Amino acid sequence: MEIVTWTLGPMENNVYLLYNESEKSIVVDPSWNTNFILNESKKYKPIGLILLTHGHFDHSLSASKIKMATGAEIWIHELDAAYLEWNVNKAKLEFGIDYPPTKADHTFVDGEIIKLGNEEIKVIHTPGHTPGGVCFFFDNALIAGDTIFEGSVGRWDFTGGDGHTLMNSIQEKIITLDDDIIIYPGHGGCTTVGKERKYNPFMRGDAEAMGLFD
């Protein structure tokens, strides 16, 4: 599986394009700059599926327009599907951004396998940043959304977030992976499980980090 990364918009969201020998590609968390995503994707493979790590508007802003342009379905965890409706008002009222109304075509669950050609992508449910936050795991790669960043983790103070749940997700679902797994986060640079195991206070479960949730 090949991974193309674009960092787009004022929040510097990482958008990922996944492709292989199959005729179509997968775009993960299409945020800002719809036309850029559509035009650049044609250099690799046309978009055939839209995957969302979670429902926040900055990770799904272009999903509706890409769906209309390509016919690609929008897939999200069942617990975050409602965000796609809530985002319309939230984006407008809080950020002055028009969020095109949309809804999920398919809701996945923990452990579900998504196929791209002959290759498989596993859905790992990692709630805490949002109730339905997930990571996508394949080969030696983990697309982590806002679950974990280099040296930090996603915020848990938004509606639906919970710090203790996020810590449990990291301890149970991410720290158990091999050290050489590359983490592709929703914002910021790539890192590895091994590096985060060593340096990320949330990954280590330090008392100081744990205290942040009290």
C-alpha positions in Angstrom: 0.0 0.0 0.0 1.3 3.4 -0.9 0.6 6.5 1.2 0.4 10.1 0.0 0.2 12.8 2.5 -1.2 16.3 2.0 -1.2 18.9 4.9 -4.1 21.3 4.2 -6.0 24.2 5.7 -5.6 26.6 8.6 -5.6 23.7 11.1 -2.8 21.9 9.1 -4.8 18.7 8.8 -3.1 15.6 7.3 -5.1 14.1 4.5 -4.0 10.6 3.3 -4.4 9.0 0.0 -4.0 5.2 -0.1 -3.5 3.3 -3.3 -2.1 0.1 -4.7 -2.6 -2.0 -7.9 -6.3 -1.6 -7.8 -8.1 0.9 -10.0 -9.4 3.2 -7.2 -7.8 4.9 -4.1 -9.0 5.6 -0.6 -8.9 9.1 0.9 -8.7 9.4 4.6 -10.0 12.5 6.5 -10.5 14.9 3.5 -10.4 18.2 5.2 -9.9 21.5 3.3 -9.2 22.3 -0.3 -11.6 19.9 -2.1 -10.4 20.8 -5.6 -6.8 20.2 -4.6 -7.6 16.7 -3.2 -9.6 15.8 -6.3 -7.0 17.1 -8.8 -4.0 15.6 -7.0 -5.7 12.2 -6.5 -6.0 11.8 -10.2 -2.2 11.7 -10.4 -2.3 8.4 -8.5 -5.7 6.7 -8.6 -9.3 8.1 -8.7 -10.9 8.2 -5.3 -13.3 5.3 -4.7 -13.8 5.4 -0.9 -13.8 8.1 1.8 -12.7 6.9 5.3 -13.0 9.1 8.4 -11.0 8.5 11.6 -13.6 10.6 13.5 -16.4 13.0 12.9 -15.0 16.4 13.6 -15.6 18.9 10.9 -11.9 19.6 10.1 -11.4 16.0 9.2 -14.5 15.7 7.0 -15.1 19.1 5.5 -14.5 18.0 1.9 -16.2 14.6 2.3 -19.6 15.6 0.8 -18.1 17.4 -2.2 -15.8 14.5 -3.0 -18.7 12.1 -2.7 -20.7 14.2 -5.2 -17.7 14.5 -7.6 -16.6 10.9 -7.5 -19.5 8.8 -6.2 -17.3 7.5 -3.4 -19.0 6.4 -0.3 -18.4 7.9 3.1 -17.5 5.4 5.9 -17.2 6.3 9.6 -17.6 4.5 12.9 -21.2 4.1 14.0 -20.7 6.2 17.2 -19.5 9.2 15.2 -22.0 9.1 12.3 -24.2 11.8 13.9 -21.3 14.3 13.8 -21.8 14.6 10.1 -25.1 16.3 10.8 -24.1 18.3 13.8 -21.1 19.7 12.0 -23.4 21.9 9.8 -24.3 24.2 12.7 -21.1 23.9 14.6 -18.9 24.8 11.7 -21.0 27.8 10.9 -21.6 29.2 14.4 -18.2 28.6 15.9 -15.9 29.0 12.9 -17.9 30.8 10.2 -17.4 27.8 7.8 -20.0 26.3 5.5 -20.1 22.6 6.1 -22.0 20.8 3.3 -24.7 18.5 4.8 -23.8 14.8 4.4 -24.3 11.5 6.0 -22.5 8.2 6.3 -23.1 5.5 3.6 -21.7 2.9 5.9 -20.8 2.7 9.6 -18.0 0.4 10.6 -17.2 -1.3 13.9 -14.0 -2.3 15.8 -12.1 -5.0 13.9 -13.8 -4.5 10.6 -11.7 -5.2 7.5 -11.7 -2.8 4.6 -10.4 -4.1 1.3 -8.4 -2.1 -1.3 -7.6 -4.6 -4.0 -5.9 -7.5 -2.4 -4.8 -5.6 0.6 -6.6 -5.2 3.9 -7.1 -2.2 6.3 -8.2 -3.0 9.9 -10.4 -0.7 11.8 -9.2 -0.2 15.4 -11.7 1.6 17.6 -9.8 4.1 19.8 -12.5 6.3 21.6 -11.6 9.2 23.8 -11.1 12.1 21.4 -14.6 11.3 20.2 -16.8 8.3 21.0 -16.3 6.7 17.6 -12.6 7.7 16.9 -10.7 5.0 15.1 -7.2 4.2 13.7 -6.6 2.4 10.4 -4.0 -0.3 10.6 -2.2 -2.0 7.6 1.3 -3.1 6.7 3.5 -1.2 9.1 1.3 1.8 9.2 -1.2 3.2 11.6 -3.3 6.2 10.5 -4.2 7.5 13.9 -6.4 10.6 13.3 -6.4 12.7 16.5 -5.9 9.7 18.9 -2.2 10.2 19.2 0.4 12.7 18.0 4.1 13.0 18.2 4.7 13.6 21.9 1.1 14.2 22.7 -2.5 13.0 22.2 -5.8 14.5 20.9 -7.9 16.8 23.0 -10.6 15.3 25.1 -12.4 18.4 26.2 -14.7 18.6 23.2 -18.3 17.3 23.4 -18.1 13.5 23.5 -14.4 13.4 24.5 -13.1 11.7 27.6 -9.5 11.7 28.8 -9.6 8.4 30.8 -11.2 6.6 27.8 -8.5 8.0 25.5 -5.8 6.8 27.8 -7.3 3.4 27.9 -7.5 3.3 24.1 -3.8 4.2 23.8 -2.7 1.7 26.5 -4.8 -1.1 25.2 -4.8 -0.6 21.4 -1.6 1.3 20.5 1.1 0.6 23.0 0.6 -3.1 22.2 1.7 -2.6 18.6 5.3 -3.3 17.4 7.8 -0.5 17.9 8.5 -0.1 14.2 4.9 0.7 13.3 4.7 4.2 11.7 2.1 6.5 13.1 0.5 8.8 10.6 -1.4 11.4 12.8 -4.2 13.8 11.9 -1.9 16.8 12.6 1.9 17.1 12.8 4.7 14.8 11.7 4.9 11.1 11.5 6.4 9.1 14.4 6.6 5.5 15.5 5.1 3.4 18.2 8.6 2.8 19.6 9.4 6.5 19.8 6.1 7.3 21.5 6.5 4.4 23.9 9.8 6.0 25.0 9.0 9.7 24.9 5.3 10.3 24.9 4.1 10.9 28.5 0.6 9.7 27.7 1.9 6.5 26.0 4.1 5.8 29.1 1.2 6.5 31.4 3.2 8.9 33.6 1.5 10.0 36.8 1.8 13.6 35.6 0.0 12.8 32.4 -2.6 10.9 34.2 -3.2 13.8 36.5 -4.3 15.9 33.6 -7.5 14.0 33.5 -8.5 14.6 37.1 
